[in-house]
């Protein structure tokens, strides 16, 4: 066992909702997992004065003036779009055609895919992200490259080969039967290998034939422990397109439900243009929304409706959505989510008064809340006893203005908001995945 002394932030696993727990002088105790090579687990967490006598024989690393929090969970990101970040376009569909598809076509080359995977994983860890749910491309080599690279980093990573057998250009369009054969082979090769998991990944309904969607659902039923990930209701042009393709479907989201692709461990990015019936369907099936505020603002797609999501009781968490998203940085994503909350959409227009999402709630969305949306509640995204011990050490003194704001904070919420507004990768002093990266 080992212990860390610092200020600590985590979330009460027994609370009905996101309840932050904080110790200004705390002790985090971690120990070995149940099997050799398995992730370290949190043994205990609490006030230094209460726990220090109990663990007097355990070596302690002291980080004075630092804050230890759970490692961040990125609920939706595209590793092949690393070099697409910051590319200007008029909206989602033109952006895909002009930048994304041409770039993704390069990932048939294993060497190229491997080179991008290394930089991608570096960026995740540099920004304190220890769990990520990510798209690869339609090329199996893109999955192999990412999984192989991630296996030596200690990160918890779930990824999948994109399925897109129609309405896609040469170079990224796959073939229906072969795409499903490749997906099953990749599941068998990578799912459950260390901290790696597989996600069945229809790009979005317009890109997949009915046969491919049915095949994806059959695989999801055959392998219930894998994830499903896709996009839904991101952009109004996209919504209109789906209505033309599926005129008998009740809604865009219902298309996935009709094919059997809504269930626990199914994560759908964006979920902006939903109605209350859609949100109830998300709740009933256990599917979750990956809220991607920097991407939605950048592409002009709209605002996630937090108030309606909460009323419906649907699961959600935060995501960078790089490369539509503009930053790997969780602080930037949380700040964008705050802006989106203030501009909540109600009744087809901007609310007269938006939500002020609490800083601790924003933090929960990027840690324990995102983990719960993935079906990993009590596994990652938290520092409660029994969780895998992914954590980050933050230095609020890393930037002069942040240090000034931090010293003036009168409450946990003020202190966290200072980090959200002013923080960036310079604040991430150390990243500790629950499995130590290979030397």
URPEZI-V139681 format. One record per residue. N is the residue number from 1. SS is DSSP state (hx for helix, st for strand, lp for the rest). Layout:
BEGIN
n=(N & N)
ss=(SS & SS)
END
This chain:
BEGIN
n=(1 & 2 & 3 & 4 & 5 & 6 & 7 & 8 & 9 & 10 & 11 & 12 & 13 & 14 & 15 & 16 & 17 & 18 & 19 & 20 & 21 & 22 & 23 & 24 & 25 & 26 & 27 & 28 & 29 & 30 & 31 & 32 & 33 & 34 & 35 & 36 & 37 & 38 & 39 & 40 & 41 & 42 & 43 & 44 & 45 & 46 & 47 & 48 & 49 & 50 & 51 & 52 & 53 & 54 & 55 & 56 & 57 & 58 & 59 & 60 & 61 & 62 & 63 & 64 & 65 & 66 & 67 & 68 & 69 & 70 & 71 & 72 & 73 & 74 & 75 & 76 & 77 & 78 & 79 & 80 & 81 & 82 & 83 & 84 & 85 & 86 & 87 & 88 & 89 & 90 & 91 & 92 & 93 & 94 & 95 & 96 & 97 & 98 & 99 & 100 & 101 & 102 & 103 & 104 & 105 & 106 & 107 & 108 & 109 & 110 & 111 & 112 & 113 & 114 & 115 & 116 & 117 & 118 & 119 & 120 & 121 & 122 & 123 & 124 & 125 & 126 & 127 & 128 & 129 & 130 & 131 & 132 & 133 & 134 & 135 & 136 & 137 & 138 & 139 & 140 & 141 & 142 & 143 & 144 & 145 & 146 & 147 & 148 & 149 & 150 & 151 & 152 & 153 & 154 & 155 & 156 & 157 & 158 & 159 & 160 & 161 & 162 & 163 & 164 & 165 & 166 & 167 & 168 & 169 & 170 & 171 & 172 & 173 & 174 & 175 & 176 & 177 & 178 & 179 & 180 & 181 & 182 & 183 & 184 & 185 & 186 & 187 & 188 & 189 & 190 & 191 & 192 & 193 & 194 & 195 & 196 & 197 & 198 & 199 & 200 & 201 & 202 & 203 & 204 & 205 & 206 & 207 & 208 & 209 & 210 & 211 & 212 & 213 & 214 & 215 & 216 & 217 & 218 & 219 & 220 & 221 & 222 & 223 & 224 & 225 & 226 & 227 & 228 & 229 & 230 & 231 & 232 & 233 & 234 & 235 & 236 & 237 & 238 & 239 & 240 & 241 & 242 & 243 & 244 & 245 & 246 & 247 & 248 & 249 & 250 & 251 & 252 & 253 & 254 & 255 & 256 & 257 & 258 & 259 & 260 & 261 & 262 & 263 & 264 & 265 & 266 & 267 & 268 & 269 & 270 & 271 & 272 & 273 & 274 & 275 & 276 & 277 & 278 & 279 & 280 & 281 & 282 & 283 & 284 & 285 & 286 & 287 & 288 & 289 & 290 & 291 & 292 & 293 & 294 & 295 & 296 & 297 & 298 & 299 & 300 & 301 & 302 & 303 & 304 & 305 & 306 & 307 & 308 & 309 & 310 & 311 & 312 & 313 & 314 & 315 & 316 & 317 & 318 & 319 & 320 & 321 & 322 & 323 & 324 & 325 & 326 & 327 & 328 & 329 & 330 & 331 & 332 & 333 & 334 & 335 & 336 & 337 & 338 & 339 & 340 & 341 & 342 & 343 & 344 & 345 & 346 & 347 & 348 & 349 & 350 & 351 & 352 & 353 & 354 & 355 & 356 & 357 & 358 & 359 & 360 & 361 & 362 & 363 & 364 & 365 & 366 & 367 & 368 & 369 & 370 & 371 & 372 & 373 & 374 & 375 & 376 & 377 & 378 & 379 & 380 & 381 & 382 & 383 & 384 & 385 & 386 & 387 & 388 & 389 & 390 & 391 & 392 & 393 & 394 & 395 & 396 & 397 & 398 & 399 & 400 & 401 & 402 & 403 & 404 & 405 & 406 & 407 & 408 & 409 & 410 & 411 & 412 & 413 & 414 & 415 & 416 & 417 & 418 & 419 & 420 & 421 & 422 & 423 & 424 & 425 & 426 & 427 & 428 & 429 & 430 & 431 & 432 & 433 & 434 & 435 & 436 & 437 & 438 & 439)
ss=(lp & st & st & st & st & st & st & st & st & st & st & lp & lp & lp & lp & lp & lp & lp & lp & st & st & st & st & st & st & st & st & st & st & st & st & lp & lp & lp & lp & lp & lp & lp & lp & lp & st & st & st & st & st & st & st & hx & hx & hx & hx & hx & hx & hx & hx & lp & lp & lp & lp & st & st & st & st & st & st & st & st & st & st & st & lp & st & st & st & st & st & st & st & hx & hx & hx & hx & hx & hx & lp & lp & lp & lp & lp & lp & lp & hx & hx & hx & hx & hx & hx & hx & hx & hx & hx & hx & hx & hx & hx & hx & hx & hx & lp & hx & hx & hx & hx & hx & hx & hx & hx & hx & hx & hx & hx & hx & hx & hx & hx & hx & lp & lp & st & st & st & st & st & st & st & lp & lp & lp & lp & hx & hx & hx & hx & hx & hx & hx & hx & hx & hx & hx & hx & lp & lp & lp & lp & st & st & st & st & st & lp & st & st & lp & lp & lp & lp & lp & lp & lp & lp & lp & lp & lp & lp & hx & hx & hx & hx & hx & hx & hx & hx & hx & hx & hx & hx & hx & hx & hx & lp & lp & lp & lp & lp & st & st & st & st & st & st & st & lp & lp & hx & hx & hx & lp & lp & hx & hx & hx & hx & hx & hx & hx & hx & hx & hx & hx & hx & hx & lp & lp & lp & lp & st & st & st & st & st & st & lp & lp & lp & hx & hx & hx & hx & hx & hx & hx & hx & hx & hx & lp & lp & lp & lp & lp & lp & hx & hx & hx & hx & hx & hx & hx & lp & lp & lp & lp & lp & lp & lp & st & st & st & st & st & lp & lp & lp & lp & lp & hx & hx & hx & hx & hx & hx & hx & hx & hx & hx & lp & lp & st & st & st & st & lp & hx & hx & hx & hx & hx & hx & lp & lp & lp & lp & lp & lp & lp & hx & hx & hx & hx & hx & hx & hx & lp & lp & st & st & st & st & lp & lp & lp & lp & lp & lp & lp & lp & lp & lp & lp & hx & hx & hx & hx & hx & hx & hx & hx & hx & hx & hx & hx & hx & lp & lp & st & st & lp & lp & st & st & lp & lp & lp & lp & lp & lp & lp & lp & hx & hx & hx & hx & hx & hx & hx & lp & lp & hx & hx & hx & hx & hx & hx & lp & lp & lp & lp & lp & lp & lp & lp & lp & lp & lp & lp & lp & lp & st & lp & lp & st & st & st & st & st & lp & lp & lp & lp & hx & hx & hx & hx & hx & hx & hx & hx & hx & lp & lp & lp & hx & hx & hx & hx & hx & hx & hx & hx & hx & hx & hx & lp & lp & hx & hx & hx & st & st & st & st & st & lp & lp & lp & lp & lp & lp & lp)
END
